[in-house]
Structure formats: C-alpha cells, structure tokens
Amino acid sequence: MEKKTIGTSKAPAAIGAYSQAVVIGDMIFTAGQIGLEPDTGALAGPGISSQTKQVLQNLEAVLAEAGASFADVVKTTIYIKHLEDFPTVNEIYAQHFTSNFPARSTVQVAGLPLGALVEMDMVAHVTDGRVSF
C-alpha cells in the first residue's frame, strides 16, 4: 500500500518534521493538533474552550482534505494539561460526535507545544472510496 501525506492551509502548518495526516489504504492517521489558528499561527485564546474549539476545527479541516469527516473517526486521543478542564473539553467534543462514538483516551500531560492546554489526534477509517489522493 502506498503512503500518502496530507496537508491543508485550513489547518496550521506542522511545527516540526511531521505531516498533518498520513493515509495508508483506507485509514487516516492525523498528527496531534493544538489550538493554533491557521492564519496567525497563534493559540486561539488563553482558555480551554477557545483552544478546544480550534483543535476540532483544525482536525475537521485535515480530515476533510483527506476525504473524511468526524463520522469516519474510530479513535481519538486527547492530551490535556489540566484534568479539571476535561468537562469543558468533553462538552465541546460532544458537539461534534452525537452517535456511533469513536473510541477515546484522555491523558493529563505535563506540557504541550507552545504552551497549549489541549491537543488531540484522530484515526479515521473510510471504506467507500472517499479518501482523496
């Protein structure tokens, strides 16, 4: 199977030696996204709510570039700096996943790039030929 890297200007450019996502076969693996605004490269505000909303917008853009959507996500990992922010993150996340939920893990971390409060990555599975190349 050929490996294809995915990149879109609708999500922040990678801040290291990685791709926004990789597609292999009918699987899409996103890189972790923090709440950077694509246009400015700055965090989307100092709070967990604004950063979480931006993280999900970034992931939605990366998935769309690969031909997928949140409906195709089978696994999400959430990295959060302060576990007490989890209820807010969960509430915002739940606005994007209303049924047929993906598996999910959430871990508290000591720090995230650029002082972010939350980071997420996703794995999606697309079987109907929508994966774009």
Protein Blocks (a to p, Z undefined) as FASTA:
>chain_A
ZZdddddfkbccdfbdcdfbdcehjbccdddddfbdfklopaebjbfklmmmmmmmmmmm
mmmmnopafklpcbdcdddfblklmmmmmmmmmmmmmghpacddddddfbdehhiabdcd
dddddfehpacZZ
